[in-house]
Amino acid sequence: MDIIKEIKNAWGWIGIEPQEVVVENEFGNVIIKDPENRFWRLSPEDVSCEVVAESIDDYNTLIQDEAFVEDWFMSAMVDEAIKKHGKLKPGHKFYMVVPGALGGEYGGSNVKMAPFEAIIKFSGAIGKQIKEKPDGAEIKYKPLSY
């Protein structure tokens, strides 16, 4: 699996030119560096991919921020997911069946495990659908089935 290619294919519509995956977490969040040395955060549960740091200095400041670090590690959700589903299989991540951006619960029965590539594709497809829709608008949504 070429995660850079998957991010470009799924999220390129937002303007990202992924060059390097800096770090990823157990819920498929990814920090990506682009050719301009900006840092993006792809967050499948928020159905978002946006610049979080304009430079390496900004990124180094960001990763020292306690609120960012707590949000990044998602420790309580990871612990709950491991108790329910076991440790992650190679190439898999946890994900929210109904993303938080669509009103999904952060935890409980709304968390499952799926291939990382599928989570990236799924979140990009949903993100593209909702990008210009008003709150409450209908979208075509088919949860991952793994």
C-alpha positions as CSV (number, residue, x, y, z in Angstrom):
1,M,0.0,0.0,0.0
2,D,1.3,3.4,-1.0
3,I,-0.3,5.7,1.6
4,I,1.0,8.9,-0.2
5,K,-0.8,7.8,-3.4
6,E,-4.0,6.9,-1.5
7,I,-4.0,10.3,0.2
8,K,-3.5,12.1,-3.1
9,N,-6.3,10.1,-4.8
10,A,-8.8,10.4,-2.0
11,W,-8.0,14.0,-0.8
12,G,-6.3,15.7,-3.8
13,W,-9.5,17.6,-4.4
14,I,-8.8,19.7,-1.3
15,G,-5.4,20.9,-2.7
16,I,-3.0,18.7,-0.9
17,E,0.2,17.5,-2.6
18,P,1.4,14.9,-0.1
19,Q,5.1,14.3,-0.1
20,E,5.8,12.5,3.2
21,V,3.8,10.9,6.0
22,V,5.3,12.3,9.1
23,V,3.2,10.3,11.6
24,E,0.0,8.4,11.9
25,N,-2.2,7.3,14.8
26,E,-4.4,4.2,15.6
27,F,-7.5,6.0,14.2
28,G,-6.0,6.7,10.8
29,N,-5.1,10.3,11.5
30,V,-2.1,11.3,9.5
31,I,0.3,14.3,9.6
32,I,1.5,14.8,6.0
33,K,4.3,17.2,4.8
34,D,3.8,18.8,1.4
35,P,6.5,20.2,-1.0
36,E,6.2,23.7,0.5
37,N,7.1,22.2,3.9
38,R,3.6,22.7,5.3
39,F,2.1,20.1,7.6
40,W,-1.4,18.8,7.1
41,R,-3.6,16.7,9.4
42,L,-5.9,14.2,7.8
43,S,-8.6,13.3,10.3
44,P,-11.0,10.6,9.1
45,E,-13.4,10.9,12.1
46,D,-13.7,14.7,11.4
47,V,-13.8,14.1,7.6
48,S,-11.1,16.8,7.3
49,C,-7.7,17.4,5.8
50,E,-6.2,20.8,6.5
51,V,-3.0,22.6,7.1
52,V,-2.0,22.6,10.8
53,A,1.4,24.1,10.5
54,E,3.0,26.4,7.9
55,S,6.6,25.4,8.6
56,I,8.7,23.0,10.6
57,D,9.0,25.6,13.4
58,D,5.2,25.8,13.5
59,Y,5.0,22.0,13.5
60,N,7.5,21.7,16.4
61,T,5.4,24.2,18.4
62,L,2.2,22.3,17.6
63,I,3.5,19.0,18.9
64,Q,4.4,20.6,22.2
65,D,0.8,21.8,22.6
66,E,-0.9,19.7,25.3
67,A,-4.3,19.9,23.8
68,F,-3.1,18.9,20.4
69,V,-1.1,16.0,21.8
70,E,-4.1,14.8,23.8
71,D,-6.4,15.0,20.8
72,W,-3.8,13.3,18.6
73,F,-3.3,10.2,20.7
74,M,-7.0,9.6,21.4
75,S,-5.9,7.4,24.3
76,A,-9.4,6.8,25.8
77,M,-10.9,5.8,22.4
78,V,-7.9,3.6,21.6
79,D,-8.1,1.8,24.9
80,E,-11.8,1.2,24.4
81,A,-11.3,0.0,20.8
82,I,-8.6,-2.4,21.8
83,K,-10.8,-3.8,24.6
84,K,-13.6,-4.4,22.1
85,H,-11.8,-5.4,18.9
86,G,-8.3,-6.5,20.0
87,K,-5.0,-5.1,18.8
88,L,-4.8,-3.7,15.4
89,K,-4.1,-6.1,12.5
90,P,-1.2,-5.1,10.2
91,G,-2.3,-2.5,7.7
92,H,-5.5,-1.7,9.7
93,K,-6.7,1.2,11.8
94,F,-9.7,1.9,14.0
95,Y,-12.4,4.1,12.5
96,M,-15.7,5.6,13.3
97,V,-18.5,3.9,11.3
98,V,-20.4,7.1,11.3
99,P,-17.8,9.9,11.4
100,G,-18.1,12.6,14.1
101,A,-18.6,15.1,11.3
102,L,-21.9,13.3,10.5
103,G,-23.0,13.1,14.1
104,G,-21.4,9.7,15.0
105,E,-20.6,8.8,18.6
106,Y,-17.0,8.9,19.6
107,G,-16.7,5.4,20.9
108,G,-18.9,2.5,21.7
109,S,-20.5,0.5,18.9
110,N,-19.5,3.2,16.4
111,V,-15.9,2.1,16.4
112,K,-14.6,-0.7,14.2
113,M,-11.4,-1.8,12.5
114,A,-10.7,-1.7,8.7
115,P,-7.8,-1.5,6.3
116,F,-6.1,1.9,6.5
117,E,-6.3,2.4,2.8
118,A,-10.1,1.9,2.9
119,I,-10.5,4.5,5.7
120,I,-8.5,7.1,3.7
121,K,-10.7,6.4,0.6
122,F,-13.9,6.5,2.6
123,S,-13.2,9.7,4.5
124,G,-12.1,11.4,1.2
125,A,-15.2,10.4,-0.6
126,I,-17.4,11.6,2.3
127,G,-15.4,14.8,2.6
128,K,-15.9,15.6,-1.1
129,Q,-19.6,15.1,-0.8
130,I,-20.1,17.3,2.3
131,K,-17.7,20.1,1.4
132,E,-20.3,22.5,0.1
133,K,-23.5,21.0,1.6
134,P,-25.4,22.8,4.3
135,D,-25.9,21.1,7.7
136,G,-28.6,18.5,7.4
137,A,-28.3,18.0,3.6
138,E,-28.6,14.5,2.3
139,I,-25.5,12.6,1.1
140,K,-24.9,9.1,-0.2
141,Y,-23.4,7.2,2.6
142,K,-22.4,3.5,2.7
143,P,-20.5,2.4,5.8
144,L,-17.4,0.3,5.4
145,S,-18.0,-3.4,5.9
146,Y,-15.1,-5.2,7.4
